[in-house]
Amino acid sequence: MQTINKLQRCVVCAGVLAACALAQSALAQTFPKEGNYDFTSCYSGTAAAIAFSKTQMGFSYEMTGTARSNPPGGMMDNTSFRCVGMNTSFDGKANQLTMCEALDRDGDKQLAYLTMGSDGKVTREVVAGTGKYEGIQASGVVLPLGNFPQVKPGTMQNCNRQTGTYKLK
């Protein structure tokens, strides 16, 4: 189970899932055509694991959450998201693939893909957008903010800080 918890911490990086979004305040808001983003995403979700042995395991997950930008009112502020993904570990070699869909207050969406490199760091790339995000290019890194306790078996909850750059059409 310790291996599952370690991999769940990797999901924290994804939390993308994070977040994986560009958002806006209650009124329609425009952003510069390019710049940096910095946001915190928090999520909770469920996981289904196969703990085959101490060195061979994997789990799939689905999570939902919200994002707030730093500073408030910036890119990704007040965004909701959901992510699905899978992590594996075979003889100490971990893999992570996560896909996240984010929705802003105007109903515009982004689709992001998160992966873990051989160094264990998670990167995020926005691969599609709708509305004001159509044609967006964005990429960055995902850093876990904690190792929150598992409140119920089969669940996870955590927060991430995501930073990077974006370019709008």
N, C-alpha and C positions, 0 to 999 in steps of 0.2 A: 504494500500500500504506500510505502515511502516513495517508491518510484513513481507511482501515480501522482502523488502530491508534488514531486519535483516537476513532472511534466505539466501539471496544472499551473504551476508558477510560470511555465513557458506560455501557457494560454493567456496569463495575465498580460504578457507582452502583446499578445494579439488583441486583447480586449479592445479589441477593436473594435476592438474591435471594433475593437473596437470601434470604436468610435468611428473612424473611417469616414468622416463627414465634413461637409462645409455647411454651416447653418447661418441663420439670421435672427435678428430680434423680431418682435411681434409685428412690426411694420416692415414692408419690403425694404431691404437694405442693399446697397451696392458696395462692392469691395474693390480695392485696387486690382488691376488686371494681373498683377503678379506680386509676390511677396513671400513672407515667412508665415508659418502658422505655429501655434503653441497652444495645446489644449489638454485638458484632463478628461479622461473617460472612465466611468465606473459602470460595472456590469454585474449581473448574476446569471446563472444558467445551470444546465444539467449536463452530466457527462455519463457515458456508458463505456466501461472499460473491459478489456481482456488482459488480465494479468497472467500471462502464460507461464512465466518463470521470473526469477529475480533479474534476468537480463533481457527478456523478450516481453514487450507489452505495448499496448496502444489503447487509445480512447478517442471517441468522437464526442462532440459537444455542440450545444446550441446555447446562445446567450443573448440577452437583450440589455440595453443600457442607455445612458445619456452622456452628453459631452458638454463641457463649459470651456470657453476660450480664456486665454490669459493674454491681454486684459479682457474683461467682459465686453461683449458686443462685437468681438472680432470674429474672424473666420472660425467656423465649427461651433459657435456658441448656440446653446439650446437645441442641440441635435439629438434625435433618438436613433438608435441603430439596433440591428440584429446581425449576429454572425453565426456561421456554421463552420466546423472544421474538424481536423483530425491530427493527433500527435502520435508518434510512434517512437519506440526506443528498441533498437536491436544491438545487443552487445555494447551498450554505452553510446551508440550513435543515434542521436535524436533528430527527428524531422517534425516540422509543423507546416501545415497548409490551412489557411483560414480565409474565408470570403465574408465580407461584411457589406451590408446595404444600409445606408444612412438616409434619413429623411429630415429635411429642415422644415421650419414653420410655414414656408410657402408651398410645400409639397414637392419641392425639387429634391432629386436623389443623387447619390454617388455610390459607386460600387468600387470597393477596395479589395486588394489581395495582399495578404501578409504571409511572409515566409521567414523561417529561421535559418541563418547562415551557419556554416561550420564552426564559427566562433561563438554560437549560442545567441547572437544578437538578432532581434526581429526587426525587419524592415517592412514598410507599408508603401504600396503603390496604388494610386487611384487609377482604375482602368476604364471607367465609363462614368458619364453623368447625364442628367436630364435637366431641362430648363436652363437656368443660368449657369449650370455646371457642364453643359454639353461641350465636349472637346477639352475638358480640363486635363491638365497634367499636374500631378502632385506626387511627391515621394518624401519619405522621412524615416525616422526611427521611433521605436516604441520602447519605453522604459517602465518596468513595473514599479509601483509606489508602495507596495506592501506584500506581505504574505499573510493574508487574512485567514483565520481559522475556518475550517469547513463546518458550516452550521448544521448540515444534514448530509448523510452519506449520499453520494451521487450528485452533489451540487458543488458550485464554486461561486465565489464572489471576490472582486478585486477592483483596483483602479490602476490606470496607466497614465503616464505623461507622454504625449506624442508631439514631436517637433519636426519641422521640415519646410519645404518650399512648395509653392503652387504657381501655376500660370493658367489664367482663364483666356478663352478665345477672344 
